[in-house]
Amino acid sequence: MARFILSLMELGVSATVHLLFGFYVFSTAVAADISQAAAASGCLLLRRPAAAGAGLVNVAAAGEEEEERRGAAPVVLDGSPPPIVLVHGIFGFGKGRLGGLSYFAGAEKKDDRVLVPDLGSLTSIHDRARELFYYLKGGQVDYGEEHSKLCGHARFGMTYDKGHYPVWDEQNPVHFVGHSAGVQVVRVLHQMLADKAFPGHDTSEGWILSLTSLSGALNGTTRTYYDGMLAEDGRSMKYICLLQLCRIGVIIYDWLDIPWLKNYYNFGFDHFEMSWRKQGFSGLIDLLLGHTGPFASGDWILTDLTLQGSLKLNSTLRTFPDTFYFSYATKRTRKLFGITVPSSVLGIHPMLFLRVLQMCMWRHPQNAPLPYKGYRWFLCSKLN
């Protein structure tokens, strides 16, 4: 009983930390947009100080970013040098979301040939790979007939009227940089290109010049288990856990379908059609009970990031001799009296320090089968 109460208290603290951090990011984006709008309208109290020789803030910038997110890019790239495409990880966002915030520290604002696509933040690796292709090449996102039927969602998604790099082919390849789960998205896309999995396009593995991994979840992460995925199968969730709260929040968010809110941030499940306009109240009940939707079919990113999910995914992927591969690993832990702890309080955002400490303390359940032969739990800290 005491252990159960302790687990509930830990869950409450974790949920509070995530909500506060989410509110912090969201409110920062809103405040920046309000400040920009006020400056553009001439409000002296909220106007940002202008640099020498600079005029007022360009009020068309927000509109251009929204057009770029939909695919009507202000600048369409062609020719050489090859562009660099930065692919975000879980809960990430691309250019045009969350106001003027940048997932990659403003890299896309320093060079027109740096692209940051906005992919589903919680959608599966497969679905994100399909979206990434059409973001660059243009056209309506096709998730694949067989996959869509199996997972219970619409086959076609949003339409990019004009791709951000429509000349993309073997003669005009691109560089990809993936962060966290983003690197697996690119690897799956690379395999799809090699398998010619996009109808109407004669693709090949030569379309990708290089792939760089930044703290890539190449072999999964044990954080999925700490947040609520069952170590026994890597697919189901515990009845009471952080991911269950996340699942309920995402379902309600998508069901309410508030346009201005989803323009700010979108989890990427539009092809599941969870809006109240489609589902009604009875549909919401089915979604919450786990009878329908992405969490029922397992077509979301957390199942792909478990050790079992990553093992299954990697078994279908190859590396290609004409592509350059780079990987940058990061480490924020050290040993203290034999215990793995975060290496620096100052080096980690205060709101996320508790989560890092929890990840350091995770151990594989003794009663759960090993995800693969030769697995050892002490390797998990390296995966995280």
KEFI-134906 format. One record per residue (C-alpha): x, y, z. Coordinates in steps of 0.1 Angstrom, whole numbers. Layout:
REM KEFI-134906
+-------+-------+-------+
!    c1 !    c2 !    c3 !
+-------+-------+-------+
!     X !     Y !     Z !
...
+-------+-------+-------+
This chain:
REM KEFI-134906
+-------+-------+-------+
!    c1 !    c2 !    c3 !
+-------+-------+-------+
!     0 !     0 !     0 !
!    28 !    24 !     9 !
!    45 !    16 !   -24 !
!    13 !    24 !   -43 !
!     8 !    57 !   -25 !
!    45 !    66 !   -32 !
!    40 !    58 !   -69 !
!     9 !    80 !   -70 !
!    28 !   108 !   -54 !
!    57 !   104 !   -79 !
!    31 !   104 !  -108 !
!    16 !   136 !   -95 !
!    49 !   153 !   -93 !
!    59 !   141 !  -128 !
!    26 !   152 !  -143 !
!    29 !   186 !  -126 !
!    64 !   191 !  -139 !
!    54 !   182 !  -175 !
!    23 !   205 !  -174 !
!    44 !   234 !  -160 !
!    70 !   229 !  -187 !
!    44 !   227 !  -214 !
!    27 !   258 !  -201 !
!    60 !   276 !  -199 !
!    68 !   268 !  -236 !
!    33 !   276 !  -248 !
!    30 !   309 !  -228 !
!    65 !   320 !  -241 !
!    53 !   315 !  -277 !
!    20 !   334 !  -271 !
!    38 !   362 !  -253 !
!    63 !   366 !  -282 !
!    34 !   367 !  -307 !
!    15 !   393 !  -286 !
!    47 !   414 !  -284 !
!    53 !   412 !  -321 !
!    17 !   421 !  -329 !
!    18 !   450 !  -305 !
!    50 !   463 !  -320 !
!    36 !   460 !  -355 !
!     4 !   479 !  -345 !
!    24 !   507 !  -329 !
!    18 !   501 !  -293 !
!    45 !   520 !  -274 !
!    42 !   500 !  -242 !
!    48 !   466 !  -258 !
!    70 !   476 !  -287 !
!   103 !   458 !  -289 !
!   134 !   480 !  -290 !
!   144 !   483 !  -327 !
!   180 !   479 !  -337 !
!   197 !   508 !  -354 !
!   184 !   513 !  -389 !
!   157 !   487 !  -384 !
!   120 !   493 !  -390 !
!    89 !   477 !  -374 !
!    85 !   440 !  -371 !
!    74 !   424 !  -404 !
!    37 !   415 !  -397 !
!    37 !   391 !  -427 !
!    63 !   368 !  -410 !
!    37 !   348 !  -391 !
!    15 !   343 !  -422 !
!    46 !   332 !  -442 !
!    55 !   306 !  -415 !
!    19 !   292 !  -416 !
!    20 !   290 !  -454 !
!    54 !   273 !  -452 !
!    40 !   247 !  -427 !
!    12 !   239 !  -452 !
!    36 !   235 !  -480 !
!    32 !   269 !  -498 !
!    67 !   278 !  -490 !
!    79 !   314 !  -496 !
!   112 !   300 !  -508 !
!   113 !   268 !  -528 !
!   147 !   253 !  -530 !
!   163 !   239 !  -561 !
!   197 !   231 !  -574 !
!   229 !   230 !  -553 !
!   242 !   230 !  -527 !
!   220 !   203 !  -511 !
!   197 !   216 !  -483 !
!   200 !   204 !  -447 !
!   168 !   190 !  -433 !
!   165 !   190 !  -395 !
!   140 !   164 !  -381 !
!   126 !   169 !  -346 !
!   120 !   143 !  -320 !
!    90 !   134 !  -298 !
!    68 !   163 !  -287 !
!    88 !   184 !  -312 !
!    76 !   209 !  -337 !
!    87 !   225 !  -370 !
!    88 !   260 !  -384 !
!    54 !   277 !  -382 !
!    44 !   261 !  -349 !
!    45 !   278 !  -314 !
!    48 !   313 !  -329 !
!    84 !   322 !  -334 !
!   100 !   295 !  -312 !
!   126 !   273 !  -328 !
!   132 !   236 !  -319 !
!   167 !   238 !  -333 !
!   178 !   271 !  -317 !
!   171 !   292 !  -348 !
!   192 !   273 !  -373 !
!   165 !   276 !  -399 !
!   165 !   314 !  -396 !
!   202 !   317 !  -405 !
!   201 !   300 !  -439 !
!   172 !   294 !  -464 !
!   187 !   260 !  -472 !
!   181 !   248 !  -437 !
!   146 !   232 !  -435 !
!   127 !   222 !  -404 !
!    95 !   202 !  -413 !
!    66 !   201 !  -389 !
!    58 !   164 !  -384 !
!    34 !   148 !  -360 !
!    49 !   151 !  -326 !
!    34 !   118 !  -313 !
!    26 !   100 !  -346 !
!    44 !    67 !  -354 !
!    78 !    66 !  -371 !
!    61 !    52 !  -402 !
!    36 !    81 !  -405 !
!    62 !   107 !  -399 !
!    84 !    93 !  -426 !
!    56 !    95 !  -451 !
!    49 !   131 !  -441 !
!    85 !   140 !  -444 !
!    87 !   128 !  -480 !
!    57 !   148 !  -492 !
!    69 !   179 !  -472 !
!   100 !   179 !  -494 !
!    86 !   166 !  -527 !
!    51 !   180 !  -526 !
!    17 !   164 !  -530 !
!    -9 !   148 !  -507 !
!     5 !   127 !  -479 !
!    -2 !    90 !  -486 !
!     3 !    68 !  -456 !
!    -1 !    36 !  -476 !
!   -33 !    16 !  -482 !
!   -23 !   -15 !  -462 !
!    -9 !     4 !  -433 !
!   -39 !    27 !  -431 !
!   -64 !    -2 !  -430 !
!   -43 !   -20 !  -404 !
!   -41 !    10 !  -381 !
!   -76 !    23 !  -387 !
!   -70 !    58 !  -400 !
!   -75 !    77 !  -433 !
!   -50 !    68 !  -461 !
!   -44 !   104 !  -472 !
!   -34 !   134 !  -451 !
!   -26 !   170 !  -456 !
!   -16 !   183 !  -491 !
!    16 !   202 !  -497 !
!     7 !   224 !  -527 !
!    43 !   230 !  -534 !
!    71 !   209 !  -519 !
!   100 !   226 !  -501 !
!   125 !   208 !  -524 !
!   105 !   196 !  -554 !
!   137 !   188 !  -574 !
!   147 !   162 !  -548 !
!   160 !   131 !  -565 !
!   193 !   111 !  -570 !
!   209 !   140 !  -587 !
!   197 !   165 !  -561 !
!   201 !   146 !  -528 !
!   197 !   161 !  -493 !
!   215 !   160 !  -459 !
!   194 !   149 !  -430 !
!   200 !   157 !  -393 !
!   177 !   138 !  -368 !
!   173 !   145 !  -332 !
!   162 !   118 !  -308 !
!   133 !    99 !  -325 !
!   138 !   121 !  -356 !
!   168 !   100 !  -367 !
!   147 !    69 !  -368 !
!   122 !    87 !  -390 !
!   149 !    94 !  -415 !
!   161 !    58 !  -414 !
!   127 !    45 !  -422 !
!   123 !    71 !  -449 !
!   156 !    60 !  -464 !
!   144 !    24 !  -465 !
!   111 !    35 !  -481 !
!   131 !    54 !  -508 !
!   152 !    23 !  -515 !
!   121 !     1 !  -517 !
!   104 !    26 !  -541 !
!    74 !    28 !  -516 !
!    60 !    61 !  -530 !
!    36 !    56 !  -559 !
!    44 !    78 !  -589 !
!    79 !    85 !  -578 !
!   110 !    66 !  -590 !
!   130 !    68 !  -557 !
!   162 !    52 !  -546 !
!   186 !    52 !  -517 !
!   207 !    78 !  -535 !
!   183 !   105 !  -526 !
!   199 !   109 !  -492 !
!   235 !   121 !  -491 !
!   241 !   120 !  -454 !
!   224 !   112 !  -421 !
!   235 !   127 !  -388 !
!   221 !   115 !  -355 !
!   220 !   139 !  -325 !
!   213 !   119 !  -294 !
!   194 !    95 !  -316 !
!   171 !    69 !  -301 !
!   186 !    43 !  -325 !
!   180 !    14 !  -302 !
!   150 !    28 !  -282 !
!   149 !    43 !  -248 !
!   140 !    29 !  -213 !
!   122 !    61 !  -205 !
!    92 !    47 !  -223 !
!    89 !    21 !  -196 !
!    93 !    46 !  -168 !
!    66 !    67 !  -183 !
!    42 !    38 !  -185 !
!    49 !    13 !  -213 !
!    50 !   -23 !  -201 !
!    84 !   -38 !  -203 !
!    68 !   -72 !  -208 !
!    56 !   -64 !  -244 !
!    67 !   -29 !  -252 !
!    33 !   -21 !  -266 !
!     7 !   -19 !  -238 !
!     5 !     8 !  -211 !
!     1 !     5 !  -173 !
!   -34 !    14 !  -161 !
!   -20 !    43 !  -139 !
!     9 !    61 !  -154 !
!    21 !    94 !  -170 !
!    14 !    81 !  -205 !
!   -22 !    74 !  -196 !
!   -26 !   110 !  -186 !
!    -9 !   121 !  -218 !
!   -32 !    98 !  -238 !
!   -63 !   113 !  -222 !
!   -51 !   149 !  -227 !
!   -42 !   143 !  -264 !
!   -76 !   127 !  -272 !
!   -95 !   156 !  -256 !
!   -72 !   181 !  -273 !
!   -79 !   166 !  -307 !
!  -116 !   160 !  -300 !
!  -122 !   196 !  -291 !
!  -104 !   206 !  -324 !
!  -100 !   243 !  -316 !
!   -85 !   257 !  -348 !
!   -63 !   285 !  -334 !
!   -50 !   261 !  -307 !
!   -41 !   234 !  -332 !
!   -24 !   260 !  -354 !
!    -1 !   267 !  -325 !
!     6 !   230 !  -317 !
!    -6 !   198 !  -333 !
!     1 !   162 !  -321 !
!    -3 !   151 !  -357 !
!   -33 !   127 !  -354 !
!   -56 !   145 !  -379 !
!   -56 !   114 !  -401 !
!   -73 !    95 !  -373 !
!  -102 !   120 !  -375 !
!  -108 !   123 !  -337 !
!  -126 !   157 !  -340 !
!  -160 !   160 !  -323 !
!  -173 !   168 !  -358 !
!  -165 !   133 !  -369 !
!  -167 !   113 !  -336 !
!  -195 !   130 !  -316 !
!  -197 !   123 !  -279 !
!  -200 !    85 !  -282 !
!  -169 !    85 !  -303 !
!  -150 !   103 !  -276 !
!  -161 !    76 !  -251 !
!  -147 !    49 !  -274 !
!  -114 !    68 !  -278 !
!  -110 !    73 !  -240 !
!  -118 !    36 !  -234 !
!   -91 !    26 !  -258 !
!  -115 !    10 !  -284 !
!  -104 !    32 !  -313 !
!   -77 !    57 !  -322 !
!   -39 !    56 !  -324 !
!   -35 !    44 !  -288 !
!   -57 !    14 !  -295 !
!   -40 !     4 !  -327 !
!    -5 !    11 !  -314 !
!     2 !    35 !  -343 !
!    20 !    61 !  -323 !
!    56 !    69 !  -315 !
!    60 !    54 !  -280 !
!    56 !    19 !  -292 !
!    84 !    25 !  -317 !
!   107 !    38 !  -290 !
!   105 !     9 !  -267 !
!   134 !   -16 !  -269 !
!   111 !   -42 !  -284 !
!    97 !   -17 !  -309 !
!   131 !    -5 !  -319 !
!   144 !   -40 !  -324 !
!   115 !   -48 !  -347 !
!   119 !   -16 !  -366 !
!   157 !   -20 !  -370 !
!   153 !   -55 !  -383 !
!   136 !   -40 !  -414 !
!   162 !   -13 !  -420 !
!   195 !   -13 !  -439 !
!   224 !    11 !  -442 !
!   236 !    21 !  -476 !
!   272 !    23 !  -489 !
!   268 !    56 !  -507 !
!   254 !    75 !  -477 !
!   275 !    91 !  -450 !
!   265 !    84 !  -415 !
!   274 !   104 !  -384 !
!   263 !   100 !  -348 !
!   267 !   123 !  -318 !
!   260 !   109 !  -284 !
!   254 !   129 !  -253 !
!   259 !   122 !  -216 !
!   245 !   140 !  -186 !
!   251 !   114 !  -158 !
!   280 !   104 !  -136 !
!   286 !    79 !  -108 !
!   282 !    91 !   -72 !
!   288 !    65 !   -45 !
!   280 !    38 !   -70 !
!   247 !    55 !   -80 !
!   240 !    70 !  -114 !
!   229 !   106 !  -110 !
!   226 !   137 !  -133 !
!   260 !   152 !  -138 !
!   251 !   188 !  -133 !
!   221 !   207 !  -119 !
!   231 !   237 !  -139 !
!   233 !   218 !  -172 !
!   197 !   206 !  -171 !
!   166 !   226 !  -171 !
!   153 !   228 !  -135 !
!   118 !   215 !  -145 !
!   133 !   184 !  -161 !
!   159 !   176 !  -134 !
!   135 !   152 !  -116 !
!   127 !   133 !  -149 !
!   165 !   129 !  -155 !
!   170 !   116 !  -120 !
!   141 !    91 !  -125 !
!   156 !    78 !  -157 !
!   190 !    73 !  -139 !
!   173 !    51 !  -113 !
!   153 !    29 !  -137 !
!   159 !    -9 !  -136 !
!   145 !   -36 !  -158 !
!   118 !   -56 !  -140 !
!   131 !   -90 !  -128 !
!    98 !  -107 !  -138 !
!    97 !   -93 !  -173 !
!   113 !  -112 !  -202 !
!   144 !   -97 !  -217 !
!   137 !   -77 !  -249 !
!   166 !   -95 !  -267 !
!   193 !  -121 !  -260 !
!   222 !  -107 !  -241 !
!   203 !   -77 !  -228 !
!   216 !   -61 !  -196 !
!   198 !   -34 !  -177 !
!   230 !   -15 !  -169 !
!   232 !    -6 !  -206 !
!   199 !    14 !  -203 !
!   215 !    45 !  -189 !
!   236 !    47 !  -221 !
!   204 !    44 !  -242 !
!   188 !    74 !  -225 !
+-------+-------+-------+
